[in-house]
């Protein structure tokens, strides 16, 4: 589910869907602002899946939340 495999294609894996969040990231945005940007970009993703992707990006050290806003690491 996290990584693509024989049964889960890249588009449906957390790794693949997390790229939608990375494509619209900006320092200083809130979680709800990021959610709005992902939806505006036309990405078909449920809010639950969005949160899982955000959790995944946090777990690998690419994002953290400080004072209610997201801070991205490069």
N, C-alpha and C positions, 0 to 999 in steps of 0.2 A: 504494500500500500504506500509506503514512503518512497521507495525507488521503483522504477519500471521493472517489469519481469515478463516472463512468458505469458502470464495471464492478465497483467495490468500494464496497459500501454503508457507511454510517457505523459500523454495529455491528461490522464486520469490519476497519475501518481502525485503525492504531495510535493515531490521534488519538481515535477513539471508544472504543477499549478502554482507553486510559490514564485515562479518566474513572473507571473502576472502582477504580484505584489512588488517585486523588484523593479518592474518596468515603470511603475508610477510612484515610486518612493520619493519622498522629500523629507529632509530633516524638519522637525517642528510641527508635523501634522499629528492629529489625534487618530485613534483607531477608527472612529466613525468617519473622519475625513478620508482616510485611506480606503475604507469600504466604499464610500461614494465614488472615489476615483477608479477603483477596480470595476464597479458597475458601469460607470460612464465609458470605460474603455471597451465595453461590450463583452467582458469575460463572463461566461456562464458558470457561476459558482454559488453554492449556497453559503449563507452566513456561517453555518457550522463548519463548512470546509475552509472558509476564509480564516476562521479562528484557528483551525488546525494548522493551516499554512503559516500563520503568524507565530504559533507555538513552535513549529518546526524551525523557522528562521531564528527565533530566540534561542532554541536549544543548540543550534550550530554557531551561535554568537554573532549573527549578522544584524540583529536589532535588539534594542532595549527600550524600556519606557522610563522616562524621567520627568517628573512633574506633570504627568498627564499627556506628554507628547512623545512621539517616537524618535529615537536617535539611531541612525543607521551607521554601521561600521563597514568600511570598504575592504 
